[in-house]
């Protein structure tokens, strides 16, 4: 089931090696990957051509029109999945294999996913960067990459946690996105390479995220950072961990994050049937728009084995106190099953008196930060949200005594 599902969503950049055998990623110094040209060609095609390729009809759901190039990618992914299913009928049946059951196949699957994220993200500006290592509470290394924009210090800081369902992603996969975010928001970013499931299931990734935040606090002076403006943020799974880190730090009585940046955050991780009971977006968008039900079920099994998904550390929207949260920017996607839970989380923050900026990009699906080379709408959303976050951080400076 997992192998088949990876094939279905491969166009959305989770993985491709499980579909037809692993193809090694090219050496960065070698010729460009063929998909680079495919992405450039798709971005340059007139809308009329793209519309013809998807059958001449735009997808409109819940009063929203899906971005045309994202519709094309989903359409192509569906065609590929159907062809694979047809071909499988002629082959002898064999047991499904899980790429995460063996270290080498897990490494290859993740590398394919990371390379696709890179290729589908618009290159960011040249910035000063340094790679350092945080020592986790268990003594293991947590790599971090620090991005310094061209701005006068001490700089505000964003400790960033990438997405990927706690299974995929690393600091290389989001490097292009982090360069742009640092440049447009004028913040120093500490991009965190936390450990992944299933090798390190809950609470492993969350502990690494918390340790990286404390490292930023402890090293603020050395980094020429403003210790009073250290924020946390992330996309999808990383957004979830940002909220959890804030809650943990508050409970510990330590200086908590000055603000939060949450891109299509996984704030409610209850089962898909429960989510469908509570949110229209879960009923409308959980299949066919990138973040699909089989993958979500797999995440629950591998990241939260046998756990209560309704506990606030896993589903922070179920917390009993939102007043502890700092100023927060929530950026949601219209064609995302998580859209309505993000809306609800933003409303809960506002109701609790927390300064909240809510942005919703109605034409885009989950994961749009990794689609900025594909579609202008994702590119616009990435730029606007970064600048709005910069304004939020600048406001923190204005409020300082």
N, C-alpha and C positions, 0 to 999 in steps of 0.2 A: 504493500500500500504506500509506504513512504517513498520508495523508488519511483512509482508511478506518479505520485504527487509532485515530486521534484521536477519531473519532466514537464508537467502541466504548468508550473509556475516559473520555469527556467527563464522565460523572457523578462520576468520581474526581478531577475538577478539574485535569486537565492542560491541556485546551483544548477550545473548542467552535467556533471560527470556521471550521474546515475542514469542518464537517459540512453546513451548509446556507447558507453565505455568512456573512460577518462582520456581527455586530450590534454597533454601537459600545457600549462600556460607558457607563453613565450618569454624568453629572456627579455627584461626591460630594454636592454641595449640592442636587441635585434629588430627586425622589420616590424612595423605596426601590426597589431592583430587585425584580421579581416573584419571583425565587427566594428572596429574604429571607423572604417570607411562606410560600412552599412549605416551606422548611426549618423555620420555626417550627411550621407545621401538622404536618409529619411528626414532629417531636420531641414534639408534644402528643398525637398519636394513641395510642389504647390499643394494646397489643401484639396484641390479638385482631384489630384491623383490619389492622395491618401484616402479620400472619401470613396472613390471607386473601388479601391482595394478592400474596403470593409463592407462592400455590398451596397453602397450609396445611401446608407441611413445612419444617422448619429444615434448614440445611446443617450437617452434621456430618462432619468429616474429621480423621483422625489423632487421634481422641479429643477434638476441640475443636468447639465450637458457635459458628458465626459470629454476631456481633452482628446482631440482627434488622433494625435500620434500615440497617446496611451491606448486608445481604442485599437489602433492598428497593432500595437505590440501584443495586446491581449488576444486579438483575433489570430495573429500568427502563432501564438502559443497554443491556442485551442486547436488549430489545424495540425500542428506538430504532434500534439497529444493524441489526436484522432488517428493520425497515420501510424503512430507507435502502437496504439491499441490494435489496429488492423494487422500490423506486422506480427504482433505477439500471438495472434490467433494461429499463425502458421508454424509457430515454434513449439517445441515440447515444453510442457509446464515445468517450472522449477521454483523452488522456494524463494520468496522475496528476501532480499538481503538489505540490511540497514547499513548505510555507509559509515555510521558512527560506531559500529561494533568493532571495527578494526582501526588502529591508529593511522595506518597509511592512507586508507580510503577516507577517513575523517579529514586528514590533512589535505588531501587532493580536493575533496568536495568543498572545503572551506576556501582553498586557494582559488578555485574556479569562481566561487561566489564573490570573493574579494576583488578579483580581476574585473568581473562584470560591473561591480559597483564603481570601480575606478573609471572604466571606459565610458560609463553612462553619466559621469559627473563632469561638468564643465571645468577645465583647469582653472585653478585659483592663482592669485598673484604670487610673485616671489616675496617671501617674508623670511626674516631671521628665525631659524628653528634650532632647537637643541633637543637631543634625546637623553633622558635621564631614567633612573630606576628608583621606584618606591619599594621599600621593604614591607611586605605584608605582615600581618599579625602572626602568621605561621612561619615567617622567615623567608618565604618564597618571593621572587622578584616580580614586580608589576611594572612593565615598561610604560613610560609616558613620553609624549612629544609636546614640547612647548613652542607655541607660535607667538611671536611678538610683532604687533602691527607697527607701522611707522607713526608713532605718536609719543608724546612726552610722558615719562613715568613720574611717579609710581602708577602703574596701570591697574585697572580693575581686572579681575581674573574670572574666567569661566572654566571650571573643572567639568570636562565633557565626557559623557559615556555614550558610545556608539550603540546603534540598534543591531538587529539581527536575531531577535528571538532568543537571546542568551546562548545561541548555537553558532552563529556566524559573526563575521566582522572582526576588524582589528584597526590599529591606528593608520595603517597604510590604506585600507579601504575607504576611510573617510578623510584622507589627507587633503584632497582637493576641496572638499566642503569646508573643512576647518580653516584652510587658508582664506577662503572667501569670508567666512563668518568673522574671523579675527579682524580682517581688513575693514569690512563694512561696519561692524559694531564697535571697532576700536577697543577691543578687549584682548588681553593675553589669554590664550587658551591652553589648558593642560589636558590634552587628549589621552585618555586612559585605556590601556590594553588589558582590561580585566580578564580573569580566567573564565572559560566557557563551559557550559554543560555539553554533553552528559558527563564529561570528566570531572567537572566541578559544579554539581547541581546546587540549587538553593540550600544555604545562603551564601555560597562561595563568591559569586559575582558581586553580590551586595556588600560583602565584607571588603572586597578589594576596592569597590567604589568609595566606601567610607574611609578606608585607609588612605586613598589618594587625596580625599578632601582634607584630612588632617595633615597630610604631608604638605599640601599647599599652604595651609595656615602656618605651619612650622617654618616653612622656607620662604615666606613672603618677602622678608627683608632682603635675603640673598638674591631673590629673583627680581628685585625692584618692583614689587607688586604692592598694591594698596590692600593691606590686610583687612580693612573695614569693608571692602567691596569684593569679597570672594564669593562667587555664585556657583551654582551647579546647574547642569543641563544635559539634555540628551534627546535622542530620537527613539521612539517606540519603546523597546526594552530599556534603553538608556533613560528615557523620561521617567519610567517607573522607578528606576534606581535613584534618580535625582530626588524625587519626593521622599523616598524611604530614607535616604541619607539625611535629609533635612529633619525628618521626624526622629531619627536615632540621635542626631547631634543635639537636638532640643532636649530629648529625654536625658541625655548624659550631662546636661547643663553646660555644654561647651558653646563657643561662639558659632552660631548657626549661619548657614548661607545667607548672603545679603539679598539674593534674588534667585529665581528659577527660570529656565528656558526649556519648555516642553514641546517637542515636535511630535505630533500624533502619538501621544504617550499612552502606554498600556497601563492605564490606571485602574481598570477592572479586568481581572484575569479569571473570573469565574467561567464555568463551562459554557460552551457555545449555546446549548439549549437555554441555560439561565440568561445569558446575554440577550438572546432573541426575545425572551419574555419582557425584558426591560427596555430595549432600544430598537427603534425602527431601523437604524443603520445596520444593526446586526442581522436583521431579517433580510434587508435588501442587498447587502454588499459582501456577505461572507463567502460567496463563491463566484469566481469569474473576474475578480478585480485585484488579484495579486496576493492578498492576505486571505488564504482559503481555510476552510474548516479542517480538512485533514492535517494540514501543517500545524494549525492551532492545537488540535488534539495531541499531536506528536510533541509539541513544546510542553504541554501540560504533563505528559508522561515522563519526559526526559529531564525537564528542569525542576518540576515539582512532584516527584514520585510519591504517591500516596498521601499527599498533603491536603489540608483544608484550603481551598482556593479563595475562600471568603475572608481569610485573615488579613488585616490591614497592611501587613508587610508585603503581601502578594497582590492584594486589590486595595490600594490606598484610598480609593473613592469611598470605601466603607469605614474610614476612620471616624472617630467620634469627636474630633476637635480639629477644625481647619484654621482656627485663629492663630495657630503657631506658625503658619506658613508665611514666607516672606513675599514681597512683590513678585508676581509671576506673569510670564508671557506664555500663552498656550496657542500653538499653531496647529490647526486641525485640517484634515483633508475631507472633501465632500464625499468621494467614492471610497470611503474607508469604513469597515464595520465598527471601528473604534470611534467614529465621529461623534456619536451622541453621548458616549461616556466621557469624551473630552469636553463636550459642551456642558455636561452635567457637572464635571469637576470644576470648570471655570465658574459656573454659577454658584457652586458651593463655596468657592473661595470668595466671590463677591459678596455673598450673603453673610459670610463671616467677617466682612470688613477688610479683606485683603485686597490691596491694589492689584487689579488683574487686567491684562490686555489679552483679548481673545481675537485671533485671526482665523478665518476659515476660507480655504481655497476650494471652492465648490467643484471645479472641473478636474481636480487631481485625486489620485488614489494614495493609499498608504505608501510611504517610502519615497516621496517626491524629491527629497534632497539628492537622491541618487539617480535622478532622471533629468538633471539640468542641461545635459548635452543633447537630450532627445527632443525636448519641447520647450518653447519659449515661456509657456505658462509656469512650468516648474522653475525655470530660471528666474522669472519675475518673483515668484513666491519666495524663493531662497533669498533673493536680494532684499525684498521688502521686509521680510521677517527679521533678517539680520540688522537692518537699519532701525527697525522698531525696538529690537532688543537693545541696541546701542543707546536709544533715547531713554529706555527704562533705566539703564545703568547710569547714564548721565544725570537722571533725576535723583538717583541715590546720592550722587555727589552733591547736588544742589541742596539736599536735605541735611547734609552733615553740618554740625554746629561749627 
